[in-house]
Amino acid sequence: MPTHRLAIRKHLGGPTMSPADLTMSFLVREDGEEPGKRPMPTFTIAELVEAVRVLDDLGVRSGKFFAGSRLRDDRATQAASPTGLMARAIKAVKKARPDFTIVTENCVCSHNKSGECWLPNAVGDIDAEETKKVIAAQAVAQAEAGADIIGPASMIPGSVKAVREALNAAGHRGALLMPHLIFDSDLYGGYRATMGAAPASGTRAFQLDPYRPEEAVKVAMDMVEEGADAILLEPALFTVDTLVTLKKKLDVPLMPFSVSGEYIRLTERRSDGTLYVRPLAESYTVLKRSGADRIITYAAREIAEYVTA
C-alpha cells in the first residue's frame, strides 16, 4: 500500500538494520608506524582496543582483523608468529572485551615480500601445497591467540580443508571458518596500498571471474564441503546476485564484505572531521534484503550511530 505519510511507511516497513548486523573491519598497524597518507584508516593495538570498547557499547559485537608483518620474505615466515601483530591484537582485545567476536584474515599476502597470496617454488611458480601449510599454521596461531572465526582468504583450492584439519589437530575444533569468496575487482586498491599487499604479478591468481557467477556458486559449495561454517563475499555490492543464489543453496551464514573501494567512494570526510556515511548505509539495504546475515564494513561505528540516531 503506497503512502506518502512517513509514520505509516515506518510502521509498515520491513526489517531495518541494527548495529548487531555490522562487523567492523580493522587494519592494524604497529605502534611505531605512522598512519601517514594511507587511503584507509588504521589502528595501533591501543587504538584498536579503545575502538572495540566504543563499538561494543554501541551494539557492534564483532570485528574482522587484518594485520601484516614488518619483516617480510618470500616464505612468509612471520605469518604464523605467536608474537606477531595479529596475535597481539587478538589477545589485547580479548583481554579488554572477552565476548567481542574476532574474525581474522588468514593469508600470506601481508607477510609475503611479493604481496602475493601464494608462495613460489624453486622456479617461481605457485607452490600451492607449501602455501596451504603456512596458511594452516597461521590459522592455528590465530586460534591459539583467541580468534573465534578464522578467515582463509587465498582462494587456493583445498585451503579451507587444510585449515580445518590443522585446527582440529591442534585442539581448536571450536574455532569456526569463514573463507573469502572473492571476485576479481579494482575495488581492493585502498586496502592493498594501506597494507602493502599489492601483488607483484598485478593480479590475484585464484580470485573469481565476475562474469562467471556459476563458478562462484560452485566454489562456495566446495568451501562448505571442506568445512566452512560461513562464507564471506566480496566486494559486497558486486556479489549481490551470488548472495541471493547461495541463500537458496547453502545453510550457512553469508556475510558480504564492503571493501575499501566502496568505503572510499560512498563516504565523505566533512570539514569537521566526521565521516558522512548515509550513501554507504543506504547501499547496505540491498545486502539486507538480499539475505545478508552480517555486513562487514570499515564504517561500522559511523553506520551504527547513523541507524540508531
C-alpha positions in Angstrom: 0.0 0.0 0.0 1.9 3.1 -1.2 1.7 6.1 1.0 3.4 9.5 1.3 3.0 9.6 5.1 6.3 8.9 6.8 4.8 7.5 10.0 2.8 4.9 8.0 5.8 4.0 5.9 7.9 3.3 9.0 5.1 1.3 10.6 4.6 -0.9 7.6 8.3 -1.1 6.6 10.3 -4.3 6.6 13.3 -5.2 8.9 15.8 -2.4 9.5 19.5 -2.5 10.0 20.8 -2.5 13.6 24.4 -2.3 15.0 24.3 -6.0 15.6 24.1 -6.5 11.8 27.6 -5.0 11.4 31.1 -6.3 11.7 33.9 -3.7 11.9 36.9 -4.2 9.6 40.2 -3.2 11.3 43.5 -2.7 9.6 46.1 -2.9 12.4 49.5 -1.2 12.4 52.5 -1.4 14.7 52.9 1.3 17.4 55.9 2.9 15.7 54.2 3.2 12.3 52.6 6.5 11.5 49.3 6.4 9.6 50.7 8.7 7.0 48.8 9.2 3.8 47.3 5.7 3.7 44.0 5.5 1.9 42.3 3.6 4.7 42.1 4.2 8.4 44.5 2.1 10.5 44.7 1.3 14.3 47.5 0.6 16.7 46.7 -2.1 19.2 45.9 0.6 21.9 43.6 2.4 19.4 42.1 -0.9 18.4 41.1 -1.8 22.0 39.5 1.6 22.5 37.6 1.4 19.2 36.3 -2.1 20.2 35.1 -0.7 23.5 33.1 2.0 21.7 31.7 -0.4 19.1 30.7 -2.9 21.8 28.9 -0.3 23.7 27.1 0.8 20.5 26.0 -2.8 19.9 28.5 -3.8 17.2 29.6 -7.2 18.6 32.3 -8.3 16.1 35.3 -7.2 14.2 37.4 -8.6 11.4 41.2 -8.1 11.9 43.8 -7.6 9.2 47.5 -7.4 10.3 50.7 -7.9 8.4 54.4 -8.2 9.3 57.2 -5.6 9.3 59.7 -8.3 8.3 58.7 -10.0 5.1 60.4 -12.6 3.0 59.5 -14.9 0.1 58.4 -17.7 2.5 56.1 -15.5 4.7 57.9 -16.9 7.8 56.3 -14.4 10.1 52.7 -15.3 9.1 52.3 -17.8 11.9 54.3 -16.0 14.6 52.8 -16.3 18.1 54.2 -12.9 18.9 53.2 -11.2 15.6 50.9 -8.2 15.3 47.8 -10.3 14.7 48.3 -12.5 17.7 49.0 -9.4 19.9 45.9 -7.6 18.6 43.7 -10.6 19.3 45.0 -11.1 22.8 44.6 -7.4 23.7 41.0 -7.2 22.5 40.0 -10.5 24.2 41.5 -9.2 27.4 39.5 -6.0 27.2 36.3 -7.4 25.8 36.2 -11.3 26.1 32.8 -11.6 24.4 33.7 -9.5 21.4 33.8 -11.8 18.4 37.1 -11.7 16.5 37.3 -12.7 12.8 40.7 -12.9 11.2 42.2 -12.7 7.8 44.1 -15.9 7.1 46.5 -15.3 4.2 50.2 -14.7 3.4 49.8 -11.5 1.3 50.7 -9.1 4.1 53.6 -11.3 5.2 55.0 -12.2 1.8 57.7 -10.0 0.2 55.9 -10.1 -3.2 52.4 -9.3 -1.8 51.1 -12.4 -3.4 48.6 -14.8 -1.7 50.8 -17.7 -2.6 54.4 -18.8 -2.1 56.7 -19.6 -5.0 58.5 -22.9 -5.7 62.1 -23.1 -6.9 61.3 -21.9 -10.4 58.9 -19.1 -9.2 55.7 -20.8 -9.9 52.8 -21.2 -7.4 53.6 -23.7 -4.7 50.0 -24.4 -3.6 50.9 -27.2 -1.1 53.6 -25.2 0.7 51.2 -22.2 0.8 48.5 -24.3 2.4 50.9 -25.5 5.0 51.8 -21.9 6.0 48.2 -20.8 6.0 47.2 -23.7 8.2 50.0 -22.9 10.7 48.9 -19.3 10.7 45.3 -20.3 11.4 46.4 -22.3 14.4 48.4 -19.4 15.7 45.4 -17.1 15.4 43.1 -19.6 17.2 45.6 -20.1 20.0 45.7 -16.3 20.4 41.9 -16.3 20.9 40.3 -15.8 17.5 36.8 -17.0 17.2 36.4 -17.2 13.4 39.3 -17.8 11.0 39.0 -16.3 7.5 41.0 -18.2 4.8 41.4 -15.6 2.0 43.8 -17.0 -0.5 41.1 -18.8 -2.6 43.6 -21.7 -3.2 41.6 -24.9 -3.8 41.8 -27.1 -0.7 43.0 -24.4 1.6 39.8 -24.5 3.7 40.2 -28.2 4.2 43.9 -27.8 5.1 43.0 -25.1 7.7 40.1 -27.1 9.2 42.3 -30.2 9.6 45.1 -28.2 11.2 42.8 -26.5 13.7 41.2 -29.9 14.6 44.6 -31.5 15.1 45.6 -28.6 17.4 42.5 -28.9 19.5 40.7 -25.9 18.1 37.5 -27.6 16.8 35.5 -24.7 18.3 37.1 -22.2 16.0 34.8 -21.5 13.1 35.9 -21.0 9.4 34.6 -18.2 7.2 36.6 -18.3 3.9 36.5 -15.4 1.5 34.7 -15.8 -1.8 36.4 -13.1 -3.8 35.5 -11.6 -7.2 38.4 -10.0 -9.1 37.8 -6.2 -8.8 39.5 -2.9 -8.9 37.9 -2.0 -5.5 40.7 -3.5 -3.4 43.3 -0.8 -4.2 42.8 1.2 -1.0 43.3 -1.9 1.2 46.3 -3.1 -0.8 48.0 0.3 -0.6 47.4 0.6 3.1 48.6 -2.8 4.0 51.4 -3.1 1.4 49.7 -6.1 -0.1 49.6 -5.3 -3.8 50.6 -8.4 -5.7 53.8 -8.1 -7.7 52.2 -10.0 -10.5 49.5 -7.4 -10.7 46.7 -10.0 -10.3 45.3 -12.5 -7.7 45.7 -15.9 -9.4 42.8 -17.6 -7.7 40.2 -14.8 -7.5 37.0 -15.4 -9.4 36.0 -14.0 -12.8 33.0 -11.7 -12.2 31.5 -12.8 -15.5 31.2 -16.4 -14.2 28.8 -16.4 -11.2 28.2 -20.1 -11.6 31.8 -20.7 -10.8 31.5 -18.6 -7.6 28.5 -20.8 -6.5 30.5 -24.0 -7.1 33.5 -22.7 -5.2 31.3 -21.6 -2.3 29.7 -25.0 -2.2 33.1 -26.7 -2.3 34.2 -24.5 0.6 31.3 -25.7 2.7 32.1 -29.2 1.8 35.7 -28.6 3.0 34.5 -27.4 6.4 33.4 -23.7 6.0 30.9 -22.6 8.7 30.1 -19.3 6.9 31.0 -17.6 3.7 32.3 -14.0 3.2 31.5 -12.5 -0.2 33.5 -9.6 -1.7 33.1 -6.9 -3.0 29.8 -6.7 -1.2 27.8 -4.7 -3.8 29.2 -6.6 -6.8 28.2 -10.1 -5.4 24.6 -9.5 -4.6 23.3 -11.9 -7.2 25.6 -14.6 -5.9 24.4 -13.9 -2.4 20.8 -14.4 -3.4 21.7 -17.7 -5.2 23.7 -19.0 -2.3 21.0 -18.1 0.2 18.8 -20.7 -1.6 21.6 -23.4 -1.8 23.6 -23.2 1.4 22.5 -23.4 5.0 25.4 -21.3 6.4 25.6 -17.6 7.3 26.5 -15.3 4.3 28.4 -12.2 5.1 29.2 -9.6 2.4 32.4 -7.6 2.9 32.0 -3.9 1.9 35.6 -3.4 0.7 37.9 -0.4 0.7 36.7 0.9 -2.7 33.1 1.0 -1.5 34.2 2.8 1.6 36.2 5.4 -0.3 33.6 6.1 -3.0 30.5 6.1 -0.8 31.7 8.1 2.2 32.8 11.7 2.6 35.1 13.2 5.2 33.5 16.5 6.3 35.4 19.6 7.2 34.8 19.0 10.9 36.5 15.6 10.6 33.3 13.5 10.8 32.5 10.8 8.2 29.3 11.2 6.1 28.1 7.6 5.6 24.5 7.8 4.5 25.1 6.7 0.9 27.1 3.7 2.2 24.4 2.9 4.8 21.7 3.1 2.1 23.6 0.7 -0.1 23.5 -1.9 2.7 19.8 -2.1 2.4 20.4 -4.0 -0.8 22.5 -6.5 1.1 20.0 -6.8 4.0 17.0 -7.5 1.7 19.1 -10.0 -0.3 19.7 -12.1 2.7 23.0 -11.0 4.3 23.4 -12.3 7.8 26.0 -9.7 8.7 27.7 -6.9 6.8 31.5 -6.4 7.2 32.4 -2.8 6.8 35.1 -0.2 7.6 32.5 2.2 8.7 30.7 0.1 11.4 30.9 2.8 14.1 29.5 5.6 11.9 26.8 3.5 10.4 25.8 2.2 13.9 25.5 5.8 15.0 23.5 6.7 11.9 21.0 3.9 12.2 20.4 4.5 15.9 20.1 8.3 15.6 
